[in-house]
Amino acid sequence: VQLVESGGELVQAGGSLRLSCAAFGRTPSIYAMAWFRQAPGKEREFVAGISWSGDSTDYADSVKGRFSISRDNAKNTVYLQMNVLEPEDTAVYYCAAQNARVPSRDLSSVRFWGQGTQVTVSS
């Protein structure tokens, strides 16, 4: 499975972005999907995850209420809607397909990674 992210760009604080992750190859519908992010000098961290069926989601406390994850299995695409962005959200965002049907916050659960897309939030 190849994962290709898009949608990252420079945005002002308080603004919104929607990231997309398109999957190619064997159908990703059997995997839970997640978004992680990594800021300069920091470890990669979990942001949001969604089950293979789309009926279960999980969010990091830092983004809960501001970000929303969704998936369209017919299009093999996962989305991350990001609202009320803060400078602290600046990072490279990575899409991930996980070895599970429900999302996990554990990095070791990831089977496939995307190449990442840069999100920069200016103050």
MOLIN-V850292 format. One record per pair of residues at least 6 apart in sequence whose ideal C-beta (glycine too) atoms are under 6 Angstrom apart, sorted by the first residue. I is the first residue (numbers start at 1). GAP is how many residues later the second one is. Records with the same first field share a line. If there is no record, write none. Layout:
I = GAP + GAP
//
This chain:
1 = 22 + 24 + 25 + 27 + 96 + 111
2 = 22 + 23
3 = 18 + 20 + 92 + 109 + 111
4 = 18
5 = 16 + 90 + 109 + 112
6 = 14
7 = 11 + 12 + 13
8 = 109 + 110 + 111
10 = 110
11 = 6 + 74 + 110
12 = 110
13 = 73 + 74 + 108 + 110
15 = 70
16 = 67
17 = 65
18 = 61 + 63
19 = 61 + 74
20 = 57 + 59
21 = 57 + 74 + 93
22 = 55
23 = 53
28 = 48 + 69
29 = 44
30 = 22
31 = 66 + 67
32 = 17 + 19 + 20 + 66 + 68 + 69 + 70 + 71
33 = 17 + 38 + 45 + 64
34 = 15 + 62 + 64 + 69
35 = 12 + 13 + 45 + 58
36 = 8 + 10 + 11 + 58 + 60
37 = 10 + 54 + 56
38 = 6 + 53 + 54
39 = 52
46 = 14 + 59
47 = 13 + 16
48 = 11 + 19 + 21
49 = 9 + 54
50 = 7 + 19 + 21 + 53
51 = 50 + 51
52 = 49
54 = 17
56 = 46
57 = 12
58 = 45
66 = 17 + 18
67 = 15
68 = 13
69 = 11
70 = 9
71 = 7
85 = 36
87 = 34 + 36
89 = 32
90 = 30 + 31
92 = 24 + 26
93 = 24 + 26
94 = 19 + 20 + 22
95 = 19
96 = 14 + 17
97 = 14 + 15
98 = 6 + 11 + 12
99 = 10 + 12
100 = 9
//
